[in-house]
């Protein structure tokens, strides 16, 4: 059975009779971490959710920018950039078939024609290496925000085995007993060049199984590796709404467990269970900007 047929079969098996997405489905990236492997079983990974009404267009008229990383701004340098970003997951839970590497001159992060270029390549020993950036370090220092609109504009790498992502995760102390919330705005698998995967995951503590709402949005008229696109999410007390190029793709109610600010993460991983024997060496992900906004509260609000 082909990878695409396997994916379709997994999606179909997860549909409810009403055609809505089903809880208990997790992203392939987190299935590969030690915690997820112990907490979740099954091969089903995503459920397809169809909007029943005309999707909304994004408007930022009621927002103000709180964070911006522009790679063509005057004076931008990789050295200064890396003082604001941490090159691993803060909880030391790196994942995938390419080791996330501490930056050195020229790898894995470079400034390229006004963009951040994240490179995945084999080293001299034949081991794949790549890069991840987090807006929070393992001591909890950095940028995080609980509500607002979060966006990455990027061009994704082509070819099988690549696994780039743009995601948010609760910023909280390691000994905090509350569940963590993760929002995968974009997960992309090179085998499926027209599919955007996104997931909202609740990670309880103490060995309790995680739960999730997940979605695959198909972009039929283009390959996502051929041009830059905006991948965004609006996180508010009532709804989490995913956007592609300013158009709503799906939404899910904001879970009650969302009580903490969200850190921002971007990475170029490899694998996620898919073979990497045909992955292009080197592979590149290009990020044009990362922006975060907060909603402006009216002055007469009570």
Residue pairs with C-beta under 8 A, 6 or more apart in sequence:
1 9
3 191
3 192
3 274
4 191
4 192
7 45
7 46
7 192
10 43
10 44
10 45
10 46
11 44
11 46
11 47
11 48
11 216
13 44
14 21
14 22
14 25
14 44
14 46
14 47
15 22
15 47
15 48
16 22
16 47
19 48
19 49
19 50
20 47
20 49
21 47
21 48
21 49
21 213
21 214
21 215
21 252
22 47
23 211
23 212
23 213
24 40
24 42
24 209
24 211
24 212
25 44
25 45
25 46
25 47
25 199
25 212
25 213
25 214
26 36
26 40
26 45
26 199
26 201
26 210
26 212
26 214
27 45
27 184
27 187
27 197
27 199
27 201
27 212
27 214
28 45
28 163
28 187
28 189
28 272
28 273
29 95
29 96
29 163
29 165
29 184
29 187
29 269
29 272
30 36
30 95
30 182
30 201
30 210
31 37
31 40
31 45
31 272
31 273
32 95
32 96
32 271
32 272
32 273
33 93
33 95
34 93
35 93
35 203
36 210
38 207
39 207
39 208
39 209
39 210
40 209
40 210
45 214
46 197
46 199
46 214
46 215
46 216
47 213
47 214
47 215
48 215
48 216
49 213
49 215
49 250
49 252
51 248
51 249
51 250
51 251
55 247
55 248
55 249
56 241
56 247
56 248
57 246
57 247
57 248
58 149
58 232
58 234
58 243
58 246
58 247
58 248
60 149
60 293
62 295
62 296
63 148
63 149
63 293
63 294
63 295
63 296
64 293
64 294
64 296
65 291
65 292
65 293
66 145
66 148
66 292
66 293
66 294
67 135
67 143
67 145
67 264
67 290
67 291
67 292
68 289
68 290
68 291
68 292
69 81
69 84
69 116
69 289
69 290
69 291
70 76
70 289
71 81
71 111
71 114
71 115
71 116
71 287
71 288
71 289
72 114
72 115
76 111
77 111
78 103
78 109
78 110
78 111
81 109
81 111
81 116
82 103
82 109
84 135
84 142
84 143
85 133
85 134
85 135
85 142
86 133
86 134
86 135
86 136
86 137
86 138
86 142
87 100
87 101
87 102
87 103
87 109
87 131
87 132
87 133
87 134
88 94
88 100
88 132
88 134
88 138
89 95
89 100
89 132
89 134
89 265
90 134
90 136
90 137
90 138
90 140
90 263
91 138
91 174
92 138
94 100
94 132
95 269
96 130
96 163
96 269
96 270
96 271
96 272
97 128
97 161
97 269
97 270
97 271
97 276
98 120
98 128
98 129
98 130
98 268
98 269
98 270
98 271
99 127
99 128
99 129
99 130
100 129
100 130
100 131
100 132
100 267
100 269
101 107
101 108
101 129
101 130
101 131
103 109
103 131
107 119
107 121
107 129
108 118
108 119
108 120
108 121
108 129
108 130
108 131
108 268
109 116
109 117
109 118
109 119
109 131
109 133
110 116
110 117
110 119
111 117
112 286
114 288
115 155
115 286
115 287
115 288
116 286
116 287
117 284
117 285
117 286
117 287
118 130
118 131
118 133
118 164
118 266
118 267
118 268
118 284
118 285
118 286
118 287
119 130
119 131
119 268
119 282
119 283
119 284
120 128
120 129
120 130
120 131
120 157
120 162
120 268
120 270
120 279
120 281
120 282
120 283
120 284
120 285
121 128
121 129
121 130
121 281
121 282
121 283
122 128
122 129
122 281
123 129
128 270
128 276
128 279
130 267
130 268
130 269
130 270
131 267
131 268
132 265
132 266
132 267
132 268
132 269
133 265
133 266
133 267
134 142
134 263
134 264
134 265
135 142
135 143
135 144
135 263
135 264
135 265
136 142
136 143
136 144
136 171
136 263
140 171
140 173
142 263
143 263
143 264
143 292
144 171
144 260
144 261
144 262
144 263
144 264
145 261
145 262
145 292
145 294
146 235
146 258
146 259
146 260
146 261
146 262
147 235
147 236
147 237
147 294
147 295
148 234
148 235
148 292
148 293
148 294
148 295
149 232
149 233
149 234
149 235
149 292
149 293
150 168
150 185
150 232
150 233
150 235
150 262
150 264
150 291
150 292
150 293
151 230
151 231
151 232
151 233
151 243
151 289
151 290
151 291
151 292
151 293
152 166
152 185
152 186
152 230
152 231
152 232
152 266
152 287
152 289
152 290
153 228
153 229
153 230
153 231
153 287
153 288
153 289
154 164
154 166
154 228
154 229
154 231
154 266
154 285
154 286
154 287
154 288
155 225
155 226
155 227
155 228
155 229
155 285
155 286
155 288
156 162
156 164
156 188
156 224
156 225
156 285
157 164
157 190
157 225
157 268
157 280
157 283
157 284
157 285
158 190
158 193
158 223
158 225
158 226
158 280
158 283
159 190
159 225
159 278
159 279
159 280
159 283
160 190
160 191
160 274
160 275
160 276
160 278
160 279
161 190
161 191
161 270
161 271
161 274
161 275
161 276
161 277
161 278
161 279
162 188
162 189
162 190
162 268
162 270
162 279
162 280
162 283
162 285
163 187
163 188
163 189
163 190
163 268
163 269
163 270
163 271
163 272
163 274
164 186
164 187
164 188
164 266
164 267
164 268
164 269
164 285
165 184
165 186
165 187
165 188
165 265
165 266
165 267
165 269
166 184
166 185
166 186
166 231
166 265
166 266
167 182
167 183
167 184
167 185
167 186
167 187
167 265
167 266
168 182
168 183
168 185
168 233
168 235
168 262
168 263
168 264
168 265
169 180
169 181
169 182
169 183
169 262
169 263
169 265
170 180
170 181
170 182
170 258
170 259
170 260
170 261
170 262
170 263
171 260
171 261
171 262
171 263
172 178
172 180
172 260
177 205
177 206
178 205
178 257
178 259
178 260
179 202
179 203
179 204
179 205
179 257
180 202
180 203
180 257
180 260
181 200
181 201
181 202
181 203
181 255
181 257
181 258
181 260
181 262
182 199
182 200
182 201
182 203
183 198
183 199
183 200
183 201
183 233
183 235
183 240
183 262
184 197
184 198
184 199
184 200
184 201
185 198
185 231
185 232
185 233
185 242
186 196
186 197
186 198
186 231
187 197
187 198
187 199
187 272
188 195
188 196
188 197
188 224
189 195
189 197
189 272
189 274
190 225
190 274
190 279
191 274
193 223
193 224
193 225
194 218
194 219
194 220
194 222
194 223
194 224
195 216
195 217
195 218
195 219
196 216
196 217
196 218
196 219
196 224
196 231
196 244
196 249
197 214
197 215
197 216
198 214
198 215
198 217
198 233
198 242
198 249
198 250
199 212
199 213
199 214
199 215
200 212
200 213
200 214
200 240
200 252
200 255
201 210
201 211
201 212
202 210
202 211
202 212
202 255
202 257
203 210
204 210
213 252
215 242
215 249
215 250
217 242
217 244
217 249
217 250
219 244
228 286
228 288
229 244
229 245
230 243
230 244
230 245
230 246
231 243
231 244
232 242
232 243
232 244
232 246
233 240
233 241
233 242
233 243
234 240
234 241
234 243
235 254
235 258
235 262
236 254
236 295
237 254
238 253
238 254
239 251
239 252
239 253
239 254
240 251
240 252
240 253
240 254
241 248
241 250
241 251
242 248
242 249
242 250
242 251
243 249
264 290
264 292
266 287
266 290
268 283
268 284
268 285
270 276
270 279
270 283
